[in-house]
């Protein structure tokens, strides 16, 4: 089968190559999924888990990508809860070959059923971004109705979903980004937008929750904006500066079948809409993520036509 592989860590996204690789094997409690659409995070090429297995052994050449939407074609021994021919979507294991491939092996617990009326491309944009946004806001920050939340990168894949989820929860949303992102963020439901390149972040005043996806200076400056008892949550880097009388949390998203099902229902109801940028075929995946290309929204790779 065809897949995108990478074996040179120093090459970055330029090392992505379309290759012929063996068909995956379904281990116990696995399913084989025929991938219809998948996402890819360029930063994952910096993750140790991209290059080694759980025991720390080299596993190159490796297939990147960790979110998918597709159809179950094979059941591993002991697999329950899913059936051959079933539409599914989800978040795959970090230390195994991923989803930029025609077929991939996935642990059953990492997948949720996908309703027939949800497009594979839209579904493939949900697992990492949707679960990250949900876990940041509600599992870690415990955001509730009436609170103020500052969301950095509000027009990006994660931030845009966070804005929508926070707004639905009854929070007041302060969004940040570039000037070109203002209309997008406000259109998603943000109450206020701050242009990080031209406006002063500190003018936002103190908030109950900060959700950071940028890191660096923005993360450090954001700690002063958390009111006592509030929470700063980041996915960018471990926290070294903490809010005064507040919490600071760095986390990595985890699979959650039940939450995926809730996100899919919100997608069906029109309460949640991922921003899809480019949709490219598998053969063009390597060029889709070159650093000089910045596409608004999330780039999705369509592997199989519906």
Secondary structure, 3 states (H helix, E strand, C coil): CEEEEECCHHHHHHHCEEEECCCCCCCCCEEEEEEEEEECCHHHHHCHHHCECCCCCECCCECCCCEEEEEEEEECCCCCCCCCCCEEEEECCCCCCCCCECEEEEEHHHEEECCCCCCHHHHHCCHHHHHHHHHHHHHHCCCCCCCEEEECCCCCHHHHHHHHHHHHCCCEEEEEECHHHHHHHHHCCCCEEEECCCCCHHHHCCEEEEEECCCHHHHHHHHHHEEEEEEEEECCCCCCCCCCCCEEEECCCCCCHHHHHHHHHHHHHCCCCCCEEEEEEHHHHHHHCCCCCCCCCEEEEECCCC
